[in-house]
Amino acid sequence: MLNLNQANKSTQSQTRSQLILKIGVVVICRLLLSTARRFAYPFAPALSRGLGVPLTAITSLIAVNWATSLLGIVFGPIGDRIGYRKLMIAGMLLLGIGMLAGGLVPLYGVVLIALLMAGLGKSIFDPAVQAYISERVPYRRRGMAIGLMEISWAGSTLVGIPLIALLINSVGWRSPFFVMGIIGILGAFVLAIFFSGDNKDYSKPVQLQQYKKMLQILFKDTPSLGAMAYVFFFSAAIDNLFVVYGAWLEKAFDVGIVVLGLGTGVIGAAELLGEIMVATLSDRLGLKRVVSLGILLCCAAYVLLPFISQSFYLALAGLFILFLIFEFTIISSLALCTELRPGMRSTMIAGFTAAAGLGRIVGALIGGPVWLTGGIAATGMISAGITVFALISLHWGLRGWRKR
């Protein structure tokens, strides 16, 4: 009996070590994918000059990158059927190939395709990982689990963006494409090595009829619709600001590319703190409660944007607070949505992500024209108004909902 207990403890220890290693690999891969999706935001002016296109063309490019999130609704059910490992490897390969193409052929159309492939890679990769974790962590600890995993999103701003700023300043605007492309290819090979086993049976083919049925259930479910409508508006509001905040800081305070990149690290710090808060506080305070409060606070922060334009450091402080609240709210809502349809988590997460991506597209498309028309005051007021619709949608969808 003693030997049996020792063997069980040894097996548990080995399994825990393997899990920690896999989580580390996933975090690094997600950091790279997130950096590829986000680096065009602060460096839109640099990309605009390098490609010889207007700023609005770069914001449209960002919108195309986010358009790939809509395809997540396609790959969510597929991931439930063929296995997560295959989708994760495919996502990293798409990132690597796309980024290398963008660096080798510096034309606007090629760069557009490069970011399209990188965004598609992230849209394939993320739902598989999030569903995998949600299936293995009870709801009472879901906020902590999702919050810890999402640290890679903050890392993309805290670490990835400043490094890209140094690359652009030292080598040129094409250099980040080469670096991310090479690491992306290597990441796919690492995933193939460390995620070699899967105990589930994926021998059954994906049935089109079953696939359609899952989507019909999702779009007829009031809590699911409310959550997707909420994240659409909430994401549109933040990207209305996000696509122009680099131009705002550059124009208002005459900062260089390196200062802009390092200053963007402040946003990464805010996101990191927000994710830590999700991991430590959201479960105790209640996910529904903290999401509603976060939406209200974000709305107030948008309204205050014109009043923090008096100094560079005040503007950074304001952005820190805004992105802290936004990150805490959006990750808490993601944790909440993992329990809306427990029987089809990957599909629900993919739908949530697709709605967020659609919101990002709308925000990116209107962000440039709004900024050019009325400056940061118009940006703040439009984002605040959109956020009000996010709150209304959430309360409509979750009215009367209880954890099943």
Buried (B, 14 or more C-beta within 10 A) or exposed (E): EEEEEEEEEEEEEEEEEEEEEBBEBBBBBBBBBBBBBBBBBBBBBBBBEBBEBEBBBBBBBBBBBBBBBBBBBBBBBBBBBBBBBBBBBBBBBBBBBBBBBBBEBBEBEBBBBBBBBBBBBBBBBBBBBBBBBBEEBEBEEBBBBBBBBBBBBBBBBBBBBBBBBBBBBEEEBBBBBBBBBBBBBEBBEBBBEBBEEEEEEBEEEEEEEEBEEBBEBBEEBBBBBBBBBBBBBBBBBBBBBBBBBBBBBBBBBEBEBBBBBBBBBBBBBBBBBBBBBBBEBBBEEBBBEBBBBBBBBBBEBBBEBBEBBEEBEEBBBBBBBBBBBBBBBBBBBBBBBBBBBEEBBBBBBBBBBBBBBBBBBBBBBBBBEBBEEBBBEBBBBBBBBBBBBBBBBBBBBBEEBEEE
